[in-house]
Amino acid sequence: MSDSVTTPHGISQAEEEPMTSAQTVPAASRLRRSSFARWAHFATAHQERGMSTAEYAVGTIAACAFAALLFKVVSSTEVQEMLSSLIDRALKTAG
């Protein structure tokens, strides 16, 4: 009995040329690897892109909190009286 095994093409393995790495990996797998490599490169090159959205969200919440606090202070009766007296004095001095 011979040591060589016949492939489906009718060629013995001893006669068959060795396959390259591109031939051993299916095309779909190469495409997935290629797209993953592009995604990995993009993700590492643009690491700060996702942070800007979070920073805008935190900044917006802080601005809203500051606006609410400012509205509460300005709408209080003590501050309204101080502001109206300040405006009255300024108008009397000018006029």
PDB file of N, CA, C and O in Angstrom:
ATOM      1  N   MET A   1       0.844  -1.174   0.000  1.00  0.00           N
ATOM      2  CA  MET A   1       0.000   0.000   0.000  1.00  0.00           C
ATOM      3  C   MET A   1       0.883   1.228   0.000  1.00  0.00           C
ATOM      4  O   MET A   1       1.922   1.239   0.660  1.00  0.00           O
ATOM      5  N   SER A   2       0.503   2.231  -0.705  1.00  0.00           N
ATOM      6  CA  SER A   2       1.305   3.432  -0.863  1.00  0.00           C
ATOM      7  C   SER A   2       1.055   4.380   0.303  1.00  0.00           C
ATOM      8  O   SER A   2      -0.026   4.380   0.892  1.00  0.00           O
ATOM      9  N   ASP A   3       2.090   5.210   0.642  1.00  0.00           N
ATOM     10  CA  ASP A   3       1.972   6.182   1.714  1.00  0.00           C
ATOM     11  C   ASP A   3       1.239   7.445   1.273  1.00  0.00           C
ATOM     12  O   ASP A   3       0.767   8.206   2.119  1.00  0.00           O
ATOM     13  N   SER A   4       1.135   7.680  -0.018  1.00  0.00           N
ATOM     14  CA  SER A   4       0.504   8.914  -0.490  1.00  0.00           C
ATOM     15  C   SER A   4      -1.018   8.767  -0.474  1.00  0.00           C
ATOM     16  O   SER A   4      -1.559   7.700  -0.763  1.00  0.00           O
ATOM     17  N   VAL A   5      -1.686   9.855  -0.132  1.00  0.00           N
ATOM     18  CA  VAL A   5      -3.145   9.881  -0.073  1.00  0.00           C
ATOM     19  C   VAL A   5      -3.632  10.676  -1.267  1.00  0.00           C
ATOM     20  O   VAL A   5      -3.083  11.730  -1.588  1.00  0.00           O
ATOM     21  N   THR A   6      -4.673  10.166  -1.928  1.00  0.00           N
ATOM     22  CA  THR A   6      -5.201  10.855  -3.102  1.00  0.00           C
ATOM     23  C   THR A   6      -6.213  11.903  -2.667  1.00  0.00           C
ATOM     24  O   THR A   6      -7.094  11.623  -1.854  1.00  0.00           O
ATOM     25  N   THR A   7      -6.085  13.110  -3.209  1.00  0.00           N
ATOM     26  CA  THR A   7      -7.001  14.210  -2.906  1.00  0.00           C
ATOM     27  C   THR A   7      -8.237  14.081  -3.769  1.00  0.00           C
ATOM     28  O   THR A   7      -8.255  13.253  -4.679  1.00  0.00           O
ATOM     29  N   PRO A   8      -9.273  14.868  -3.519  1.00  0.00           N
ATOM     30  CA  PRO A   8     -10.480  14.802  -4.362  1.00  0.00           C
ATOM     31  C   PRO A   8     -10.215  15.138  -5.818  1.00  0.00           C
ATOM     32  O   PRO A   8     -11.017  14.782  -6.682  1.00  0.00           O
ATOM     33  N   HIS A   9      -9.116  15.811  -6.113  1.00  0.00           N
ATOM     34  CA  HIS A   9      -8.789  16.191  -7.485  1.00  0.00           C
ATOM     35  C   HIS A   9      -8.075  15.071  -8.223  1.00  0.00           C
ATOM     36  O   HIS A   9      -7.739  15.228  -9.397  1.00  0.00           O
ATOM     37  N   GLY A  10      -7.839  13.958  -7.571  1.00  0.00           N
ATOM     38  CA  GLY A  10      -7.157  12.845  -8.207  1.00  0.00           C
ATOM     39  C   GLY A  10      -5.647  12.988  -8.191  1.00  0.00           C
ATOM     40  O   GLY A  10      -4.959  12.225  -8.870  1.00  0.00           O
ATOM     41  N   ILE A  11      -5.104  13.942  -7.437  1.00  0.00           N
ATOM     42  CA  ILE A  11      -3.664  14.159  -7.350  1.00  0.00           C
ATOM     43  C   ILE A  11      -3.225  13.680  -5.975  1.00  0.00           C
ATOM     44  O   ILE A  11      -3.882  13.970  -4.976  1.00  0.00           O
ATOM     45  N   SER A  12      -2.143  12.965  -5.919  1.00  0.00           N
ATOM     46  CA  SER A  12      -1.674  12.514  -4.614  1.00  0.00           C
ATOM     47  C   SER A  12      -1.101  13.699  -3.854  1.00  0.00           C
ATOM     48  O   SER A  12      -0.631  14.662  -4.461  1.00  0.00           O
ATOM     49  N   GLN A  13      -1.138  13.633  -2.527  1.00  0.00           N
ATOM     50  CA  GLN A  13      -0.647  14.738  -1.718  1.00  0.00           C
ATOM     51  C   GLN A  13       0.822  14.989  -1.948  1.00  0.00           C
ATOM     52  O   GLN A  13       1.275  16.126  -1.818  1.00  0.00           O
ATOM     53  N   ALA A  14       1.557  14.002  -2.275  1.00  0.00           N
ATOM     54  CA  ALA A  14       2.982  14.172  -2.524  1.00  0.00           C
ATOM     55  C   ALA A  14       3.196  15.037  -3.766  1.00  0.00           C
ATOM     56  O   ALA A  14       4.163  15.797  -3.817  1.00  0.00           O
ATOM     57  N   GLU A  15       2.311  14.940  -4.776  1.00  0.00           N
ATOM     58  CA  GLU A  15       2.444  15.712  -6.000  1.00  0.00           C
ATOM     59  C   GLU A  15       1.829  17.112  -5.878  1.00  0.00           C
ATOM     60  O   GLU A  15       2.203  18.019  -6.621  1.00  0.00           O
ATOM     61  N   GLU A  16       0.904  17.285  -4.961  1.00  0.00           N
ATOM     62  CA  GLU A  16       0.181  18.549  -4.840  1.00  0.00           C
ATOM     63  C   GLU A  16       1.094  19.638  -4.289  1.00  0.00           C
ATOM     64  O   GLU A  16       1.908  19.386  -3.401  1.00  0.00           O
ATOM     65  N   GLU A  17       0.949  20.863  -4.828  1.00  0.00           N
ATOM     66  CA  GLU A  17       1.749  21.988  -4.352  1.00  0.00           C
ATOM     67  C   GLU A  17       1.255  22.416  -2.972  1.00  0.00           C
ATOM     68  O   GLU A  17       0.063  22.320  -2.679  1.00  0.00           O
ATOM     69  N   PRO A  18       2.161  22.884  -2.133  1.00  0.00           N
ATOM     70  CA  PRO A  18       1.713  23.354  -0.823  1.00  0.00           C
ATOM     71  C   PRO A  18       0.842  24.606  -0.981  1.00  0.00           C
ATOM     72  O   PRO A  18       1.082  25.435  -1.859  1.00  0.00           O
ATOM     73  N   MET A  19      -0.164  24.727  -0.123  1.00  0.00           N
ATOM     74  CA  MET A  19      -1.079  25.862  -0.213  1.00  0.00           C
ATOM     75  C   MET A  19      -0.485  27.061   0.508  1.00  0.00           C
ATOM     76  O   MET A  19       0.183  26.918   1.532  1.00  0.00           O
ATOM     77  N   THR A  20      -0.734  28.234  -0.037  1.00  0.00           N
ATOM     78  CA  THR A  20      -0.293  29.461   0.625  1.00  0.00           C
ATOM     79  C   THR A  20      -1.299  29.829   1.695  1.00  0.00           C
ATOM     80  O   THR A  20      -2.385  29.252   1.753  1.00  0.00           O
ATOM     81  N   SER A  21      -0.949  30.785   2.545  1.00  0.00           N
ATOM     82  CA  SER A  21      -1.861  31.166   3.625  1.00  0.00           C
ATOM     83  C   SER A  21      -3.127  31.795   3.077  1.00  0.00           C
ATOM     84  O   SER A  21      -4.188  31.650   3.684  1.00  0.00           O
ATOM     85  N   ALA A  22      -3.053  32.496   1.937  1.00  0.00           N
ATOM     86  CA  ALA A  22      -4.237  33.105   1.346  1.00  0.00           C
ATOM     87  C   ALA A  22      -5.204  32.048   0.846  1.00  0.00           C
ATOM     88  O   ALA A  22      -6.415  32.267   0.839  1.00  0.00           O
ATOM     89  N   GLN A  23      -4.672  30.882   0.420  1.00  0.00           N
ATOM     90  CA  GLN A  23      -5.535  29.814  -0.075  1.00  0.00           C
ATOM     91  C   GLN A  23      -6.174  29.033   1.073  1.00  0.00           C
ATOM     92  O   GLN A  23      -7.260  28.478   0.908  1.00  0.00           O
ATOM     93  N   THR A  24      -5.534  28.982   2.201  1.00  0.00           N
ATOM     94  CA  THR A  24      -6.066  28.185   3.308  1.00  0.00           C
ATOM     95  C   THR A  24      -7.161  28.922   4.064  1.00  0.00           C
ATOM     96  O   THR A  24      -8.015  28.279   4.674  1.00  0.00           O
ATOM     97  N   VAL A  25      -7.162  30.251   4.044  1.00  0.00           N
ATOM     98  CA  VAL A  25      -8.182  31.027   4.745  1.00  0.00           C
ATOM     99  C   VAL A  25      -9.274  31.378   3.758  1.00  0.00           C
ATOM    100  O   VAL A  25      -8.982  31.942   2.704  1.00  0.00           O
ATOM    101  N   PRO A  26     -10.534  31.063   4.064  1.00  0.00           N
ATOM    102  CA  PRO A  26     -11.628  31.396   3.137  1.00  0.00           C
ATOM    103  C   PRO A  26     -11.736  32.904   2.931  1.00  0.00           C
ATOM    104  O   PRO A  26     -11.331  33.692   3.786  1.00  0.00           O
ATOM    105  N   ALA A  27     -12.284  33.285   1.792  1.00  0.00           N
ATOM    106  CA  ALA A  27     -12.382  34.708   1.435  1.00  0.00           C
ATOM    107  C   ALA A  27     -13.220  35.486   2.443  1.00  0.00           C
ATOM    108  O   ALA A  27     -12.867  36.618   2.773  1.00  0.00           O
ATOM    109  N   ALA A  28     -14.305  34.925   2.937  1.00  0.00           N
ATOM    110  CA  ALA A  28     -15.160  35.622   3.910  1.00  0.00           C
ATOM    111  C   ALA A  28     -14.399  35.897   5.198  1.00  0.00           C
ATOM    112  O   ALA A  28     -14.550  36.955   5.810  1.00  0.00           O
ATOM    113  N   SER A  29     -13.588  34.943   5.597  1.00  0.00           N
ATOM    114  CA  SER A  29     -12.801  35.128   6.816  1.00  0.00           C
ATOM    115  C   SER A  29     -11.759  36.220   6.620  1.00  0.00           C
ATOM    116  O   SER A  29     -11.510  37.014   7.527  1.00  0.00           O
ATOM    117  N   ARG A  30     -11.140  36.262   5.418  1.00  0.00           N
ATOM    118  CA  ARG A  30     -10.166  37.323   5.135  1.00  0.00           C
ATOM    119  C   ARG A  30     -10.850  38.677   5.155  1.00  0.00           C
ATOM    120  O   ARG A  30     -10.279  39.647   5.653  1.00  0.00           O
ATOM    121  N   LEU A  31     -12.076  38.764   4.617  1.00  0.00           N
ATOM    122  CA  LEU A  31     -12.814  40.012   4.600  1.00  0.00           C
ATOM    123  C   LEU A  31     -13.145  40.453   6.017  1.00  0.00           C
ATOM    124  O   LEU A  31     -13.007  41.632   6.343  1.00  0.00           O
ATOM    125  N   ARG A  32     -13.583  39.516   6.873  1.00  0.00           N
ATOM    126  CA  ARG A  32     -13.887  39.851   8.263  1.00  0.00           C
ATOM    127  C   ARG A  32     -12.642  40.358   8.968  1.00  0.00           C
ATOM    128  O   ARG A  32     -12.697  41.341   9.707  1.00  0.00           O
ATOM    129  N   ARG A  33     -11.514  39.683   8.740  1.00  0.00           N
ATOM    130  CA  ARG A  33     -10.268  40.114   9.359  1.00  0.00           C
ATOM    131  C   ARG A  33      -9.867  41.489   8.873  1.00  0.00           C
ATOM    132  O   ARG A  33      -9.390  42.316   9.650  1.00  0.00           O
ATOM    133  N   SER A  34     -10.061  41.736   7.578  1.00  0.00           N
ATOM    134  CA  SER A  34      -9.699  43.019   6.999  1.00  0.00           C
ATOM    135  C   SER A  34     -10.578  44.128   7.574  1.00  0.00           C
ATOM    136  O   SER A  34     -10.070  45.190   7.934  1.00  0.00           O
ATOM    137  N   SER A  35     -11.880  43.898   7.663  1.00  0.00           N
ATOM    138  CA  SER A  35     -12.763  44.926   8.209  1.00  0.00           C
ATOM    139  C   SER A  35     -12.510  45.112   9.696  1.00  0.00           C
ATOM    140  O   SER A  35     -12.602  46.232  10.199  1.00  0.00           O
ATOM    141  N   PHE A  36     -12.193  44.042  10.407  1.00  0.00           N
ATOM    142  CA  PHE A  36     -11.859  44.182  11.825  1.00  0.00           C
ATOM    143  C   PHE A  36     -10.576  44.983  11.992  1.00  0.00           C
ATOM    144  O   PHE A  36     -10.477  45.806  12.901  1.00  0.00           O
ATOM    145  N   ALA A  37      -9.608  44.755  11.139  1.00  0.00           N
ATOM    146  CA  ALA A  37      -8.344  45.494  11.224  1.00  0.00           C
ATOM    147  C   ALA A  37      -8.581  46.978  10.971  1.00  0.00           C
ATOM    148  O   ALA A  37      -7.998  47.829  11.642  1.00  0.00           O
ATOM    149  N   ARG A  38      -9.446  47.287   9.992  1.00  0.00           N
ATOM    150  CA  ARG A  38      -9.772  48.697   9.746  1.00  0.00           C
ATOM    151  C   ARG A  38     -10.485  49.308  10.936  1.00  0.00           C
ATOM    152  O   ARG A  38     -10.176  50.429  11.339  1.00  0.00           O
ATOM    153  N   TRP A  39     -11.443  48.574  11.505  1.00  0.00           N
ATOM    154  CA  TRP A  39     -12.172  49.080  12.667  1.00  0.00           C
ATOM    155  C   TRP A  39     -11.238  49.288  13.846  1.00  0.00           C
ATOM    156  O   TRP A  39     -11.327  50.304  14.535  1.00  0.00           O
ATOM    157  N   ALA A  40     -10.335  48.327  14.087  1.00  0.00           N
ATOM    158  CA  ALA A  40      -9.395  48.440  15.202  1.00  0.00           C
ATOM    159  C   ALA A  40      -8.480  49.645  15.016  1.00  0.00           C
ATOM    160  O   ALA A  40      -8.189  50.364  15.971  1.00  0.00           O
ATOM    161  N   HIS A  41      -8.029  49.861  13.784  1.00  0.00           N
ATOM    162  CA  HIS A  41      -7.176  51.028  13.517  1.00  0.00           C
ATOM    163  C   HIS A  41      -7.953  52.311  13.755  1.00  0.00           C
ATOM    164  O   HIS A  41      -7.434  53.241  14.372  1.00  0.00           O
ATOM    165  N   PHE A  42      -9.196  52.376  13.272  1.00  0.00           N
ATOM    166  CA  PHE A  42     -10.023  53.573  13.457  1.00  0.00           C
ATOM    167  C   PHE A  42     -10.294  53.815  14.939  1.00  0.00           C
ATOM    168  O   PHE A  42     -10.228  54.953  15.405  1.00  0.00           O
ATOM    169  N   ALA A  43     -10.596  52.763  15.673  1.00  0.00           N
ATOM    170  CA  ALA A  43     -10.914  52.900  17.101  1.00  0.00           C
ATOM    171  C   ALA A  43      -9.711  53.391  17.894  1.00  0.00           C
ATOM    172  O   ALA A  43      -9.865  54.211  18.799  1.00  0.00           O
ATOM    173  N   THR A  44      -8.523  52.907  17.571  1.00  0.00           N
ATOM    174  CA  THR A  44      -7.340  53.353  18.308  1.00  0.00           C
ATOM    175  C   THR A  44      -6.902  54.744  17.872  1.00  0.00           C
ATOM    176  O   THR A  44      -6.356  55.499  18.677  1.00  0.00           O
ATOM    177  N   ALA A  45      -7.130  55.093  16.618  1.00  0.00           N
ATOM    178  CA  ALA A  45      -6.718  56.408  16.135  1.00  0.00           C
ATOM    179  C   ALA A  45      -7.657  57.509  16.618  1.00  0.00           C
ATOM    180  O   ALA A  45      -7.241  58.661  16.741  1.00  0.00           O
ATOM    181  N   HIS A  46      -8.921  57.173  16.894  1.00  0.00           N
ATOM    182  CA  HIS A  46      -9.919  58.175  17.283  1.00  0.00           C
ATOM    183  C   HIS A  46     -10.486  57.860  18.661  1.00  0.00           C
ATOM    184  O   HIS A  46     -11.704  57.774  18.820  1.00  0.00           O
ATOM    185  N   GLN A  47      -9.644  57.690  19.637  1.00  0.00           N
ATOM    186  CA  GLN A  47     -10.104  57.297  20.966  1.00  0.00           C
ATOM    187  C   GLN A  47     -10.907  58.399  21.645  1.00  0.00           C
ATOM    188  O   GLN A  47     -11.784  58.089  22.452  1.00  0.00           O
ATOM    189  N   GLU A  48     -10.651  59.651  21.358  1.00  0.00           N
ATOM    190  CA  GLU A  48     -11.304  60.750  22.050  1.00  0.00           C
ATOM    191  C   GLU A  48     -12.666  61.107  21.465  1.00  0.00           C
ATOM    192  O   GLU A  48     -13.370  61.936  22.042  1.00  0.00           O
ATOM    193  N   ARG A  49     -13.059  60.520  20.357  1.00  0.00           N
ATOM    194  CA  ARG A  49     -14.316  60.908  19.712  1.00  0.00           C
ATOM    195  C   ARG A  49     -15.519  60.618  20.587  1.00  0.00           C
ATOM    196  O   ARG A  49     -16.431  61.444  20.644  1.00  0.00           O
ATOM    197  N   GLY A  50     -15.565  59.492  21.265  1.00  0.00           N
ATOM    198  CA  GLY A  50     -16.708  59.150  22.100  1.00  0.00           C
ATOM    199  C   GLY A  50     -16.790  59.988  23.354  1.00  0.00           C
ATOM    200  O   GLY A  50     -17.871  60.168  23.916  1.00  0.00           O
ATOM    201  N   MET A  51     -15.669  60.497  23.794  1.00  0.00           N
ATOM    202  CA  MET A  51     -15.656  61.287  25.018  1.00  0.00           C
ATOM    203  C   MET A  51     -16.315  62.639  24.828  1.00  0.00           C
ATOM    204  O   MET A  51     -16.868  63.174  25.789  1.00  0.00           O
ATOM    205  N   SER A  52     -16.286  63.209  23.656  1.00  0.00           N
ATOM    206  CA  SER A  52     -16.852  64.540  23.468  1.00  0.00           C
ATOM    207  C   SER A  52     -18.352  64.541  23.734  1.00  0.00           C
ATOM    208  O   SER A  52     -18.874  65.520  24.267  1.00  0.00           O
ATOM    209  N   THR A  53     -19.047  63.485  23.384  1.00  0.00           N
ATOM    210  CA  THR A  53     -20.477  63.399  23.634  1.00  0.00           C
ATOM    211  C   THR A  53     -20.761  63.381  25.130  1.00  0.00           C
ATOM    212  O   THR A  53     -21.675  64.060  25.598  1.00  0.00           O
ATOM    213  N   ALA A  54     -19.986  62.610  25.880  1.00  0.00           N
ATOM    214  CA  ALA A  54     -20.170  62.552  27.324  1.00  0.00           C
ATOM    215  C   ALA A  54     -19.832  63.894  27.966  1.00  0.00           C
ATOM    216  O   ALA A  54     -20.510  64.326  28.899  1.00  0.00           O
ATOM    217  N   GLU A  55     -18.801  64.545  27.478  1.00  0.00           N
ATOM    218  CA  GLU A  55     -18.427  65.847  28.026  1.00  0.00           C
ATOM    219  C   GLU A  55     -19.511  66.881  27.749  1.00  0.00           C
ATOM    220  O   GLU A  55     -19.812  67.703  28.614  1.00  0.00           O
ATOM    221  N   TYR A  56     -20.105  66.851  26.546  1.00  0.00           N
ATOM    222  CA  TYR A  56     -21.203  67.772  26.245  1.00  0.00           C
ATOM    223  C   TYR A  56     -22.391  67.505  27.166  1.00  0.00           C
ATOM    224  O   TYR A  56     -23.031  68.446  27.636  1.00  0.00           O
ATOM    225  N   ALA A  57     -22.687  66.253  27.424  1.00  0.00           N
ATOM    226  CA  ALA A  57     -23.816  65.914  28.290  1.00  0.00           C
ATOM    227  C   ALA A  57     -23.587  66.424  29.707  1.00  0.00           C
ATOM    228  O   ALA A  57     -24.491  67.002  30.311  1.00  0.00           O
ATOM    229  N   VAL A  58     -22.394  66.218  30.238  1.00  0.00           N
ATOM    230  CA  VAL A  58     -22.088  66.692  31.589  1.00  0.00           C
ATOM    231  C   VAL A  58     -22.104  68.219  31.632  1.00  0.00           C
ATOM    232  O   VAL A  58     -22.616  68.804  32.586  1.00  0.00           O
ATOM    233  N   GLY A  59     -21.558  68.856  30.627  1.00  0.00           N
ATOM    234  CA  GLY A  59     -21.567  70.319  30.568  1.00  0.00           C
ATOM    235  C   GLY A  59     -22.978  70.885  30.482  1.00  0.00           C
ATOM    236  O   GLY A  59     -23.281  71.904  31.103  1.00  0.00           O
ATOM    237  N   THR A  60     -23.840  70.228  29.714  1.00  0.00           N
ATOM    238  CA  THR A  60     -25.230  70.678  29.590  1.00  0.00           C
ATOM    239  C   THR A  60     -25.968  70.536  30.914  1.00  0.00           C
ATOM    240  O   THR A  60     -26.724  71.426  31.304  1.00  0.00           O
ATOM    241  N   ILE A  61     -25.754  69.427  31.603  1.00  0.00           N
ATOM    242  CA  ILE A  61     -26.401  69.226  32.904  1.00  0.00           C
ATOM    243  C   ILE A  61     -25.904  70.261  33.908  1.00  0.00           C
ATOM    244  O   ILE A  61     -26.694  70.802  34.682  1.00  0.00           O
ATOM    245  N   ALA A  62     -24.613  70.537  33.902  1.00  0.00           N
ATOM    246  CA  ALA A  62     -24.057  71.545  34.818  1.00  0.00           C
ATOM    247  C   ALA A  62     -24.612  72.927  34.504  1.00  0.00           C
ATOM    248  O   ALA A  62     -24.926  73.684  35.423  1.00  0.00           O
ATOM    249  N   ALA A  63     -24.738  73.271  33.231  1.00  0.00           N
ATOM    250  CA  ALA A  63     -25.279  74.579  32.847  1.00  0.00           C
ATOM    251  C   ALA A  63     -26.738  74.703  33.268  1.00  0.00           C
ATOM    252  O   ALA A  63     -27.160  75.764  33.728  1.00  0.00           O
ATOM    253  N   CYS A  64     -27.505  73.642  33.116  1.00  0.00           N
ATOM    254  CA  CYS A  64     -28.913  73.663  33.537  1.00  0.00           C
ATOM    255  C   CYS A  64     -29.026  73.809  35.049  1.00  0.00           C
ATOM    256  O   CYS A  64     -29.878  74.549  35.539  1.00  0.00           O
ATOM    257  N   ALA A  65     -28.176  73.112  35.786  1.00  0.00           N
ATOM    258  CA  ALA A  65     -28.196  73.228  37.248  1.00  0.00           C
ATOM    259  C   ALA A  65     -27.824  74.646  37.680  1.00  0.00           C
ATOM    260  O   ALA A  65     -28.443  75.198  38.590  1.00  0.00           O
ATOM    261  N   PHE A  66     -26.826  75.234  37.039  1.00  0.00           N
ATOM    262  CA  PHE A  66     -26.423  76.601  37.366  1.00  0.00           C
ATOM    263  C   PHE A  66     -27.542  77.591  37.022  1.00  0.00           C
ATOM    264  O   PHE A  66     -27.793  78.528  37.780  1.00  0.00           O
ATOM    265  N   ALA A  67     -28.210  77.387  35.886  1.00  0.00           N
ATOM    266  CA  ALA A  67     -29.317  78.262  35.489  1.00  0.00           C
ATOM    267  C   ALA A  67     -30.465  78.164  36.492  1.00  0.00           C
ATOM    268  O   ALA A  67     -31.072  79.178  36.836  1.00  0.00           O
ATOM    269  N   ALA A  68     -30.765  76.958  36.962  1.00  0.00           N
ATOM    270  CA  ALA A  68     -31.839  76.792  37.946  1.00  0.00           C
ATOM    271  C   ALA A  68     -31.479  77.487  39.257  1.00  0.00           C
ATOM    272  O   ALA A  68     -32.324  78.139  39.872  1.00  0.00           O
ATOM    273  N   LEU A  69     -30.229  77.347  39.680  1.00  0.00           N
ATOM    274  CA  LEU A  69     -29.784  78.004  40.903  1.00  0.00           C
ATOM    275  C   LEU A  69     -29.842  79.530  40.754  1.00  0.00           C
ATOM    276  O   LEU A  69     -30.301  80.229  41.657  1.00  0.00           O
ATOM    277  N   LEU A  70     -29.386  80.027  39.634  1.00  0.00           N
ATOM    278  CA  LEU A  70     -29.407  81.466  39.380  1.00  0.00           C
ATOM    279  C   LEU A  70     -30.837  81.997  39.340  1.00  0.00           C
ATOM    280  O   LEU A  70     -31.112  83.065  39.886  1.00  0.00           O
ATOM    281  N   PHE A  71     -31.738  81.276  38.709  1.00  0.00           N
ATOM    282  CA  PHE A  71     -33.144  81.679  38.661  1.00  0.00           C
ATOM    283  C   PHE A  71     -33.741  81.726  40.063  1.00  0.00           C
ATOM    284  O   PHE A  71     -34.489  82.644  40.402  1.00  0.00           O
ATOM    285  N   LYS A  72     -33.401  80.723  40.875  1.00  0.00           N
ATOM    286  CA  LYS A  72     -33.923  80.674  42.247  1.00  0.00           C
ATOM    287  C   LYS A  72     -33.431  81.873  43.054  1.00  0.00           C
ATOM    288  O   LYS A  72     -34.189  82.473  43.816  1.00  0.00           O
ATOM    289  N   VAL A  73     -32.155  82.214  42.879  1.00  0.00           N
ATOM    290  CA  VAL A  73     -31.583  83.338  43.626  1.00  0.00           C
ATOM    291  C   VAL A  73     -32.187  84.657  43.153  1.00  0.00           C
ATOM    292  O   VAL A  73     -32.583  85.486  43.973  1.00  0.00           O
ATOM    293  N   VAL A  74     -32.260  84.857  41.850  1.00  0.00           N
ATOM    294  CA  VAL A  74     -32.742  86.124  41.307  1.00  0.00           C
ATOM    295  C   VAL A  74     -34.235  86.308  41.561  1.00  0.00           C
ATOM    296  O   VAL A  74     -34.694  87.438  41.727  1.00  0.00           O
ATOM    297  N   SER A  75     -34.987  85.239  41.593  1.00  0.00           N
ATOM    298  CA  SER A  75     -36.427  85.367  41.803  1.00  0.00           C
ATOM    299  C   SER A  75     -36.801  85.517  43.289  1.00  0.00           C
ATOM    300  O   SER A  75     -37.978  85.690  43.604  1.00  0.00           O
ATOM    301  N   SER A  76     -35.841  85.456  44.189  1.00  0.00           N
ATOM    302  CA  SER A  76     -36.150  85.650  45.614  1.00  0.00           C
ATOM    303  C   SER A  76     -36.471  87.130  45.876  1.00  0.00           C
ATOM    304  O   SER A  76     -35.981  88.008  45.166  1.00  0.00           O
ATOM    305  N   THR A  77     -37.273  87.392  46.868  1.00  0.00           N
ATOM    306  CA  THR A  77     -37.721  88.772  47.141  1.00  0.00           C
ATOM    307  C   THR A  77     -36.571  89.678  47.564  1.00  0.00           C
ATOM    308  O   THR A  77     -36.557  90.856  47.208  1.00  0.00           O
ATOM    309  N   GLU A  78     -35.599  89.147  48.324  1.00  0.00           N
ATOM    310  CA  GLU A  78     -34.474  89.973  48.779  1.00  0.00           C
ATOM    311  C   GLU A  78     -33.646  90.473  47.605  1.00  0.00           C
ATOM    312  O   GLU A  78     -33.273  91.645  47.555  1.00  0.00           O
ATOM    313  N   VAL A  79     -33.368  89.607  46.686  1.00  0.00           N
ATOM    314  CA  VAL A  79     -32.543  89.982  45.536  1.00  0.00           C
ATOM    315  C   VAL A  79     -33.327  90.921  44.623  1.00  0.00           C
ATOM    316  O   VAL A  79     -32.751  91.864  44.079  1.00  0.00           O
ATOM    317  N   GLN A  80     -34.608  90.690  44.445  1.00  0.00           N
ATOM    318  CA  GLN A  80     -35.414  91.585  43.611  1.00  0.00           C
ATOM    319  C   GLN A  80     -35.455  92.992  44.207  1.00  0.00           C
ATOM    320  O   GLN A  80     -35.376  93.978  43.474  1.00  0.00           O
ATOM    321  N   GLU A  81     -35.579  93.087  45.532  1.00  0.00           N
ATOM    322  CA  GLU A  81     -35.572  94.401  46.188  1.00  0.00           C
ATOM    323  C   GLU A  81     -34.221  95.090  46.018  1.00  0.00           C
ATOM    324  O   GLU A  81     -34.163  96.293  45.765  1.00  0.00           O
ATOM    325  N   MET A  82     -33.123  94.320  46.158  1.00  0.00           N
ATOM    326  CA  MET A  82     -31.787  94.909  45.972  1.00  0.00           C
ATOM    327  C   MET A  82     -31.609  95.403  44.538  1.00  0.00           C
ATOM    328  O   MET A  82     -31.102  96.503  44.321  1.00  0.00           O
ATOM    329  N   LEU A  83     -32.018  94.608  43.571  1.00  0.00           N
ATOM    330  CA  LEU A  83     -31.870  95.001  42.164  1.00  0.00           C
ATOM    331  C   LEU A  83     -32.723  96.227  41.829  1.00  0.00           C
ATOM    332  O   LEU A  83     -32.255  97.136  41.143  1.00  0.00           O
ATOM    333  N   SER A  84     -33.951  96.257  42.300  1.00  0.00           N
ATOM    334  CA  SER A  84     -34.800  97.421  41.999  1.00  0.00           C
ATOM    335  C   SER A  84     -34.278  98.681  42.674  1.00  0.00           C
ATOM    336  O   SER A  84     -34.349  99.758  42.082  1.00  0.00           O
ATOM    337  N   SER A  85     -33.759  98.583  43.891  1.00  0.00           N
ATOM    338  CA  SER A  85     -33.176  99.766  44.542  1.00  0.00           C
ATOM    339  C   SER A  85     -31.915 100.214  43.821  1.00  0.00           C
ATOM    340  O   SER A  85     -31.670 101.414  43.703  1.00  0.00           O
ATOM    341  N   LEU A  86     -31.116  99.282  43.341  1.00  0.00           N
ATOM    342  CA  LEU A  86     -29.908  99.607  42.582  1.00  0.00           C
ATOM    343  C   LEU A  86     -30.265 100.329  41.284  1.00  0.00           C
ATOM    344  O   LEU A  86     -29.608 101.301  40.910  1.00  0.00           O
ATOM    345  N   ILE A  87     -31.294  99.858  40.605  1.00  0.00           N
ATOM    346  CA  ILE A  87     -31.722 100.477  39.357  1.00  0.00           C
ATOM    347  C   ILE A  87     -32.307 101.857  39.628  1.00  0.00           C
ATOM    348  O   ILE A  87     -32.053 102.794  38.872  1.00  0.00           O
ATOM    349  N   ASP A  88     -33.097 101.995  40.713  1.00  0.00           N
ATOM    350  CA  ASP A  88     -33.663 103.302  41.071  1.00  0.00           C
ATOM    351  C   ASP A  88     -32.551 104.311  41.352  1.00  0.00           C
ATOM    352  O   ASP A  88     -32.609 105.446  40.879  1.00  0.00           O
ATOM    353  N   ARG A  89     -31.541 103.902  42.119  1.00  0.00           N
ATOM    354  CA  ARG A  89     -30.423 104.811  42.426  1.00  0.00           C
ATOM    355  C   ARG A  89     -29.672 105.204  41.175  1.00  0.00           C
ATOM    356  O   ARG A  89     -29.275 106.359  41.017  1.00  0.00           O
ATOM    357  N   ALA A  90     -29.476 104.244  40.285  1.00  0.00           N
ATOM    358  CA  ALA A  90     -28.735 104.542  39.050  1.00  0.00           C
ATOM    359  C   ALA A  90     -29.514 105.519  38.182  1.00  0.00           C
ATOM    360  O   ALA A  90     -28.931 106.415  37.572  1.00  0.00           O
ATOM    361  N   LEU A  91     -30.829 105.349  38.125  1.00  0.00           N
ATOM    362  CA  LEU A  91     -31.643 106.282  37.320  1.00  0.00           C
ATOM    363  C   LEU A  91     -31.727 107.666  37.956  1.00  0.00           C
ATOM    364  O   LEU A  91     -31.750 108.667  37.241  1.00  0.00           O
ATOM    365  N   LYS A  92     -31.773 107.741  39.267  1.00  0.00           N
ATOM    366  CA  LYS A  92     -31.839 109.034  39.943  1.00  0.00           C
ATOM    367  C   LYS A  92     -30.516 109.805  39.814  1.00  0.00           C
ATOM    368  O   LYS A  92     -30.504 111.032  39.716  1.00  0.00           O
ATOM    369  N   THR A  93     -29.408 109.058  39.815  1.00  0.00           N
ATOM    370  CA  THR A  93     -28.103 109.687  39.700  1.00  0.00           C
ATOM    371  C   THR A  93     -27.921 110.222  38.285  1.00  0.00           C
ATOM    372  O   THR A  93     -27.349 111.297  38.102  1.00  0.00           O
ATOM    373  N   ALA A  94     -28.378 109.522  37.327  1.00  0.00           N
ATOM    374  CA  ALA A  94     -28.214 109.929  35.938  1.00  0.00           C
ATOM    375  C   ALA A  94     -29.178 111.055  35.577  1.00  0.00           C
ATOM    376  O   ALA A  94     -28.864 111.862  34.701  1.00  0.00           O
ATOM    377  N   GLY A  95     -30.340 111.135  36.221  1.00  0.00           N
ATOM    378  CA  GLY A  95     -31.351 112.076  35.796  1.00  0.00           C
ATOM    379  C   GLY A  95     -31.474 113.295  36.597  1.00  0.00           C
ATOM    380  O   GLY A  95     -32.312 114.147  36.300  1.00  0.00           O
TER     381      GLY A  95
END
